[in-house]
Amino acid sequence: MQPIQETQVLIVGGGIGGLTLAALCRKLNISYLVLERSKKVTPAGAGISLAPNALRVLDQLGLYQDIVRQGQTLDKIHIHRNQTKWRSLDWARVTAPFGYPVYSIERHDFHHLLYRAADGENTVLLDSSVADLLDDPTERLVNVKLENGAQINANVVVGADGIRSVTRRILARQAGLDGKNTIRFTGRVHMSGYTAPMENLGPKDLGQVENQGQEEMGRSVWANTTPAMVNEAYGTKFHPFAETGQFKDIVDRSERVIASNVFEETDFPTMSKGRIALLGDAAHSMTSFFGQGACQAIEDATELANSLQQHFSVPGKGEKGLQRVPLQGGTSGLAQILSDYSTRRSQRAKAVASFSRDYAKVHTGKLPYGMGPLVRKIIYAYMPEWGWTRGLRWLYGHQPTLVDVSNHSGLAHHI
């Protein structure tokens, strides 16, 4: 029989949210392990957006300069309606008041930064899928059983295992509910990829993106997407970056294309139950229209790390060096702390998910009473940059950080 490992925080899922929480636990000297069902670290997707509301805590983790080196700032957004250019929006000026810009970075590169910050070589257990978990309040620790027969006990279990969260399904089943995740396909598909260098583009085009206000094609499934499939549906569409103006010029130079169905949450669950908590898409999947999925997982991880450090005493010396130890009396107190985390984060996550959903309606011109095209043009073509800044203050201005980190200095603001 394998010995049962013990840790303070057991994180299910080695994606962006899970690794961010792991890196924060490491900063706080809280012991942790990460369970990743994949046999090797292979993050899915092409690029990722990191906005000011996520960058502040990443700066606190010492990752900001790496993001600067490996990423690209979003400086301008060129807005077209088919072949008609409505405007160029100076996004650097829009985000300047928030202390950080918006960065685009390859998902693989960012995942590697988090993996390193979390000491992944020593803390991430690959090929480890959860079979069951038991949170008995009369027991000192939560017990987690893996499909390979191993068991791990922890003070806290955190489900950071994505939109089809096993952790969430187990909790639902134990509560006598339908053990299915409540996500809905939106009817939209997010496409991304990489192209070979385009000779008609140069340094002046770095940090610039196109926002096309075209109608949806209504195509819902893109299995095993190929450039030919994309060209069939969109190849003749206009794109300003294309040498001839047709999108197929870009697709034909692609090195990889990715099409991901866009899902969103239909029934937000509580983000904690007893000593088990959820974060990221496991709790609140949202559309990708404003690039906030990863940022909200990072916000969750930060708030949860702050909640966890409330439950652990001041650092003390142990066999493994500086490490926090559980306060006495704990299971009910810990459940309440996680419940408070759930209340705080649920409100924020619902607001961001609703904003993302409504922004998608504006972008596609699908608003009630036929007002979509008019509202879209007013916002995209005429709203001044200060209006964008003011409208995004609630989103980008909320920048959670760790509140109890020894030997950290003040954070630098970067523009």
Secondary structure as a PSIPRED ss2 file (coil, helix, strand):
# PSIPRED VFORMAT (PSIPRED V4.0)

   1 M C   1.000  0.000  0.000
   2 Q C   1.000  0.000  0.000
   3 P C   1.000  0.000  0.000
   4 I C   1.000  0.000  0.000
   5 Q E   0.000  0.000  1.000
   6 E E   0.000  0.000  1.000
   7 T E   0.000  0.000  1.000
   8 Q E   0.000  0.000  1.000
   9 V E   0.000  0.000  1.000
  10 L E   0.000  0.000  1.000
  11 I E   0.000  0.000  1.000
  12 V E   0.000  0.000  1.000
  13 G C   1.000  0.000  0.000
  14 G C   1.000  0.000  0.000
  15 G C   1.000  0.000  0.000
  16 I H   0.000  1.000  0.000
  17 G H   0.000  1.000  0.000
  18 G H   0.000  1.000  0.000
  19 L H   0.000  1.000  0.000
  20 T H   0.000  1.000  0.000
  21 L H   0.000  1.000  0.000
  22 A H   0.000  1.000  0.000
  23 A H   0.000  1.000  0.000
  24 L H   0.000  1.000  0.000
  25 C H   0.000  1.000  0.000
  26 R H   0.000  1.000  0.000
  27 K H   0.000  1.000  0.000
  28 L C   1.000  0.000  0.000
  29 N C   1.000  0.000  0.000
  30 I C   1.000  0.000  0.000
  31 S C   1.000  0.000  0.000
  32 Y E   0.000  0.000  1.000
  33 L E   0.000  0.000  1.000
  34 V E   0.000  0.000  1.000
  35 L E   0.000  0.000  1.000
  36 E C   1.000  0.000  0.000
  37 R C   1.000  0.000  0.000
  38 S C   1.000  0.000  0.000
  39 K C   1.000  0.000  0.000
  40 K C   1.000  0.000  0.000
  41 V C   1.000  0.000  0.000
  42 T C   1.000  0.000  0.000
  43 P C   1.000  0.000  0.000
  44 A C   1.000  0.000  0.000
  45 G C   1.000  0.000  0.000
  46 A C   1.000  0.000  0.000
  47 G E   0.000  0.000  1.000
  48 I E   0.000  0.000  1.000
  49 S E   0.000  0.000  1.000
  50 L E   0.000  0.000  1.000
  51 A C   1.000  0.000  0.000
  52 P H   0.000  1.000  0.000
  53 N H   0.000  1.000  0.000
  54 A H   0.000  1.000  0.000
  55 L H   0.000  1.000  0.000
  56 R H   0.000  1.000  0.000
  57 V H   0.000  1.000  0.000
  58 L H   0.000  1.000  0.000
  59 D H   0.000  1.000  0.000
  60 Q H   0.000  1.000  0.000
  61 L C   1.000  0.000  0.000
  62 G C   1.000  0.000  0.000
  63 L C   1.000  0.000  0.000
  64 Y H   0.000  1.000  0.000
  65 Q H   0.000  1.000  0.000
  66 D H   0.000  1.000  0.000
  67 I H   0.000  1.000  0.000
  68 V H   0.000  1.000  0.000
  69 R H   0.000  1.000  0.000
  70 Q H   0.000  1.000  0.000
  71 G C   1.000  0.000  0.000
  72 Q E   0.000  0.000  1.000
  73 T E   0.000  0.000  1.000
  74 L C   1.000  0.000  0.000
  75 D C   1.000  0.000  0.000
  76 K E   0.000  0.000  1.000
  77 I E   0.000  0.000  1.000
  78 H E   0.000  0.000  1.000
  79 I E   0.000  0.000  1.000
  80 H E   0.000  0.000  1.000
  81 R E   0.000  0.000  1.000
  82 N C   1.000  0.000  0.000
  83 Q C   1.000  0.000  0.000
  84 T E   0.000  0.000  1.000
  85 K E   0.000  0.000  1.000
  86 W E   0.000  0.000  1.000
  87 R E   0.000  0.000  1.000
  88 S E   0.000  0.000  1.000
  89 L E   0.000  0.000  1.000
  90 D E   0.000  0.000  1.000
  91 W H   0.000  1.000  0.000
  92 A H   0.000  1.000  0.000
  93 R H   0.000  1.000  0.000
  94 V H   0.000  1.000  0.000
  95 T H   0.000  1.000  0.000
  96 A H   0.000  1.000  0.000
  97 P H   0.000  1.000  0.000
  98 F H   0.000  1.000  0.000
  99 G C   1.000  0.000  0.000
 100 Y C   1.000  0.000  0.000
 101 P C   1.000  0.000  0.000
 102 V C   1.000  0.000  0.000
 103 Y E   0.000  0.000  1.000
 104 S E   0.000  0.000  1.000
 105 I E   0.000  0.000  1.000
 106 E E   0.000  0.000  1.000
 107 R H   0.000  1.000  0.000
 108 H H   0.000  1.000  0.000
 109 D H   0.000  1.000  0.000
 110 F H   0.000  1.000  0.000
 111 H H   0.000  1.000  0.000
 112 H H   0.000  1.000  0.000
 113 L H   0.000  1.000  0.000
 114 L H   0.000  1.000  0.000
 115 Y H   0.000  1.000  0.000
 116 R H   0.000  1.000  0.000
 117 A H   0.000  1.000  0.000
 118 A C   1.000  0.000  0.000
 119 D C   1.000  0.000  0.000
 120 G H   0.000  1.000  0.000
 121 E H   0.000  1.000  0.000
 122 N H   0.000  1.000  0.000
 123 T H   0.000  1.000  0.000
 124 V E   0.000  0.000  1.000
 125 L E   0.000  0.000  1.000
 126 L C   1.000  0.000  0.000
 127 D C   1.000  0.000  0.000
 128 S C   1.000  0.000  0.000
 129 S C   1.000  0.000  0.000
 130 V E   0.000  0.000  1.000
 131 A E   0.000  0.000  1.000
 132 D E   0.000  0.000  1.000
 133 L E   0.000  0.000  1.000
 134 L E   0.000  0.000  1.000
 135 D C   1.000  0.000  0.000
 136 D C   1.000  0.000  0.000
 137 P C   1.000  0.000  0.000
 138 T C   1.000  0.000  0.000
 139 E C   1.000  0.000  0.000
 140 R C   1.000  0.000  0.000
 141 L C   1.000  0.000  0.000
 142 V E   0.000  0.000  1.000
 143 N E   0.000  0.000  1.000
 144 V E   0.000  0.000  1.000
 145 K E   0.000  0.000  1.000
 146 L E   0.000  0.000  1.000
 147 E C   1.000  0.000  0.000
 148 N C   1.000  0.000  0.000
 149 G C   1.000  0.000  0.000
 150 A C   1.000  0.000  0.000
 151 Q E   0.000  0.000  1.000
 152 I E   0.000  0.000  1.000
 153 N E   0.000  0.000  1.000
 154 A E   0.000  0.000  1.000
 155 N E   0.000  0.000  1.000
 156 V E   0.000  0.000  1.000
 157 V E   0.000  0.000  1.000
 158 V E   0.000  0.000  1.000
 159 G E   0.000  0.000  1.000
 160 A C   1.000  0.000  0.000
 161 D C   1.000  0.000  0.000
 162 G C   1.000  0.000  0.000
 163 I C   1.000  0.000  0.000
 164 R C   1.000  0.000  0.000
 165 S C   1.000  0.000  0.000
 166 V H   0.000  1.000  0.000
 167 T H   0.000  1.000  0.000
 168 R H   0.000  1.000  0.000
 169 R H   0.000  1.000  0.000
 170 I H   0.000  1.000  0.000
 171 L H   0.000  1.000  0.000
 172 A H   0.000  1.000  0.000
 173 R H   0.000  1.000  0.000
 174 Q H   0.000  1.000  0.000
 175 A C   1.000  0.000  0.000
 176 G C   1.000  0.000  0.000
 177 L C   1.000  0.000  0.000
 178 D C   1.000  0.000  0.000
 179 G C   1.000  0.000  0.000
 180 K C   1.000  0.000  0.000
 181 N C   1.000  0.000  0.000
 182 T C   1.000  0.000  0.000
 183 I E   0.000  0.000  1.000
 184 R E   0.000  0.000  1.000
 185 F E   0.000  0.000  1.000
 186 T E   0.000  0.000  1.000
 187 G E   0.000  0.000  1.000
 188 R E   0.000  0.000  1.000
 189 V E   0.000  0.000  1.000
 190 H E   0.000  0.000  1.000
 191 M E   0.000  0.000  1.000
 192 S E   0.000  0.000  1.000
 193 G E   0.000  0.000  1.000
 194 Y E   0.000  0.000  1.000
 195 T E   0.000  0.000  1.000
 196 A C   1.000  0.000  0.000
 197 P C   1.000  0.000  0.000
 198 M C   1.000  0.000  0.000
 199 E C   1.000  0.000  0.000
 200 N C   1.000  0.000  0.000
 201 L C   1.000  0.000  0.000
 202 G C   1.000  0.000  0.000
 203 P H   0.000  1.000  0.000
 204 K H   0.000  1.000  0.000
 205 D H   0.000  1.000  0.000
 206 L C   1.000  0.000  0.000
 207 G C   1.000  0.000  0.000
 208 Q E   0.000  0.000  1.000
 209 V E   0.000  0.000  1.000
 210 E E   0.000  0.000  1.000
 211 N E   0.000  0.000  1.000
 212 Q E   0.000  0.000  1.000
 213 G C   1.000  0.000  0.000
 214 Q C   1.000  0.000  0.000
 215 E C   1.000  0.000  0.000
 216 E C   1.000  0.000  0.000
 217 M C   1.000  0.000  0.000
 218 G C   1.000  0.000  0.000
 219 R C   1.000  0.000  0.000
 220 S C   1.000  0.000  0.000
 221 V C   1.000  0.000  0.000
 222 W C   1.000  0.000  0.000
 223 A C   1.000  0.000  0.000
 224 N C   1.000  0.000  0.000
 225 T C   1.000  0.000  0.000
 226 T C   1.000  0.000  0.000
 227 P H   0.000  1.000  0.000
 228 A H   0.000  1.000  0.000
 229 M H   0.000  1.000  0.000
 230 V H   0.000  1.000  0.000
 231 N H   0.000  1.000  0.000
 232 E H   0.000  1.000  0.000
 233 A H   0.000  1.000  0.000
 234 Y H   0.000  1.000  0.000
 235 G C   1.000  0.000  0.000
 236 T C   1.000  0.000  0.000
 237 K C   1.000  0.000  0.000
 238 F E   0.000  0.000  1.000
 239 H C   1.000  0.000  0.000
 240 P C   1.000  0.000  0.000
 241 F C   1.000  0.000  0.000
 242 A C   1.000  0.000  0.000
 243 E C   1.000  0.000  0.000
 244 T C   1.000  0.000  0.000
 245 G C   1.000  0.000  0.000
 246 Q E   0.000  0.000  1.000
 247 F C   1.000  0.000  0.000
 248 K H   0.000  1.000  0.000
 249 D H   0.000  1.000  0.000
 250 I H   0.000  1.000  0.000
 251 V H   0.000  1.000  0.000
 252 D C   1.000  0.000  0.000
 253 R C   1.000  0.000  0.000
 254 S E   0.000  0.000  1.000
 255 E E   0.000  0.000  1.000
 256 R E   0.000  0.000  1.000
 257 V E   0.000  0.000  1.000
 258 I E   0.000  0.000  1.000
 259 A E   0.000  0.000  1.000
 260 S E   0.000  0.000  1.000
 261 N E   0.000  0.000  1.000
 262 V E   0.000  0.000  1.000
 263 F E   0.000  0.000  1.000
 264 E E   0.000  0.000  1.000
 265 E E   0.000  0.000  1.000
 266 T C   1.000  0.000  0.000
 267 D C   1.000  0.000  0.000
 268 F C   1.000  0.000  0.000
 269 P C   1.000  0.000  0.000
 270 T C   1.000  0.000  0.000
 271 M C   1.000  0.000  0.000
 272 S E   0.000  0.000  1.000
 273 K E   0.000  0.000  1.000
 274 G C   1.000  0.000  0.000
 275 R C   1.000  0.000  0.000
 276 I E   0.000  0.000  1.000
 277 A E   0.000  0.000  1.000
 278 L E   0.000  0.000  1.000
 279 L C   1.000  0.000  0.000
 280 G C   1.000  0.000  0.000
 281 D H   0.000  1.000  0.000
 282 A H   0.000  1.000  0.000
 283 A H   0.000  1.000  0.000
 284 H H   0.000  1.000  0.000
 285 S C   1.000  0.000  0.000
 286 M C   1.000  0.000  0.000
 287 T C   1.000  0.000  0.000
 288 S C   1.000  0.000  0.000
 289 F C   1.000  0.000  0.000
 290 F C   1.000  0.000  0.000
 291 G C   1.000  0.000  0.000
 292 Q C   1.000  0.000  0.000
 293 G H   0.000  1.000  0.000
 294 A H   0.000  1.000  0.000
 295 C H   0.000  1.000  0.000
 296 Q H   0.000  1.000  0.000
 297 A H   0.000  1.000  0.000
 298 I H   0.000  1.000  0.000
 299 E H   0.000  1.000  0.000
 300 D H   0.000  1.000  0.000
 301 A H   0.000  1.000  0.000
 302 T H   0.000  1.000  0.000
 303 E H   0.000  1.000  0.000
 304 L H   0.000  1.000  0.000
 305 A H   0.000  1.000  0.000
 306 N H   0.000  1.000  0.000
 307 S H   0.000  1.000  0.000
 308 L H   0.000  1.000  0.000
 309 Q H   0.000  1.000  0.000
 310 Q H   0.000  1.000  0.000
 311 H H   0.000  1.000  0.000
 312 F E   0.000  0.000  1.000
 313 S C   1.000  0.000  0.000
 314 V C   1.000  0.000  0.000
 315 P C   1.000  0.000  0.000
 316 G E   0.000  0.000  1.000
 317 K E   0.000  0.000  1.000
 318 G E   0.000  0.000  1.000
 319 E C   1.000  0.000  0.000
 320 K C   1.000  0.000  0.000
 321 G E   0.000  0.000  1.000
 322 L E   0.000  0.000  1.000
 323 Q E   0.000  0.000  1.000
 324 R C   1.000  0.000  0.000
 325 V C   1.000  0.000  0.000
 326 P E   0.000  0.000  1.000
 327 L C   1.000  0.000  0.000
 328 Q C   1.000  0.000  0.000
 329 G C   1.000  0.000  0.000
 330 G H   0.000  1.000  0.000
 331 T H   0.000  1.000  0.000
 332 S H   0.000  1.000  0.000
 333 G H   0.000  1.000  0.000
 334 L H   0.000  1.000  0.000
 335 A H   0.000  1.000  0.000
 336 Q H   0.000  1.000  0.000
 337 I H   0.000  1.000  0.000
 338 L H   0.000  1.000  0.000
 339 S H   0.000  1.000  0.000
 340 D H   0.000  1.000  0.000
 341 Y H   0.000  1.000  0.000
 342 S H   0.000  1.000  0.000
 343 T H   0.000  1.000  0.000
 344 R H   0.000  1.000  0.000
 345 R H   0.000  1.000  0.000
 346 S H   0.000  1.000  0.000
 347 Q H   0.000  1.000  0.000
 348 R H   0.000  1.000  0.000
 349 A H   0.000  1.000  0.000
 350 K H   0.000  1.000  0.000
 351 A H   0.000  1.000  0.000
 352 V H   0.000  1.000  0.000
 353 A H   0.000  1.000  0.000
 354 S H   0.000  1.000  0.000
 355 F H   0.000  1.000  0.000
 356 S H   0.000  1.000  0.000
 357 R H   0.000  1.000  0.000
 358 D H   0.000  1.000  0.000
 359 Y H   0.000  1.000  0.000
 360 A H   0.000  1.000  0.000
 361 K H   0.000  1.000  0.000
 362 V H   0.000  1.000  0.000
 363 H H   0.000  1.000  0.000
 364 T C   1.000  0.000  0.000
 365 G C   1.000  0.000  0.000
 366 K C   1.000  0.000  0.000
 367 L C   1.000  0.000  0.000
 368 P H   0.000  1.000  0.000
 369 Y H   0.000  1.000  0.000
 370 G H   0.000  1.000  0.000
 371 M C   1.000  0.000  0.000
 372 G H   0.000  1.000  0.000
 373 P H   0.000  1.000  0.000
 374 L H   0.000  1.000  0.000
 375 V H   0.000  1.000  0.000
 376 R H   0.000  1.000  0.000
 377 K H   0.000  1.000  0.000
 378 I H   0.000  1.000  0.000
 379 I H   0.000  1.000  0.000
 380 Y H   0.000  1.000  0.000
 381 A H   0.000  1.000  0.000
 382 Y H   0.000  1.000  0.000
 383 M C   1.000  0.000  0.000
 384 P C   1.000  0.000  0.000
 385 E H   0.000  1.000  0.000
 386 W H   0.000  1.000  0.000
 387 G H   0.000  1.000  0.000
 388 W H   0.000  1.000  0.000
 389 T H   0.000  1.000  0.000
 390 R H   0.000  1.000  0.000
 391 G H   0.000  1.000  0.000
 392 L C   1.000  0.000  0.000
 393 R H   0.000  1.000  0.000
 394 W H   0.000  1.000  0.000
 395 L H   0.000  1.000  0.000
 396 Y H   0.000  1.000  0.000
 397 G C   1.000  0.000  0.000
 398 H C   1.000  0.000  0.000
 399 Q C   1.000  0.000  0.000
 400 P C   1.000  0.000  0.000
 401 T C   1.000  0.000  0.000
 402 L C   1.000  0.000  0.000
 403 V C   1.000  0.000  0.000
 404 D C   1.000  0.000  0.000
 405 V C   1.000  0.000  0.000
 406 S C   1.000  0.000  0.000
 407 N C   1.000  0.000  0.000
 408 H C   1.000  0.000  0.000
 409 S C   1.000  0.000  0.000
 410 G C   1.000  0.000  0.000
 411 L C   1.000  0.000  0.000
 412 A C   1.000  0.000  0.000
 413 H C   1.000  0.000  0.000
 414 H C   1.000  0.000  0.000
 415 I C   1.000  0.000  0.000
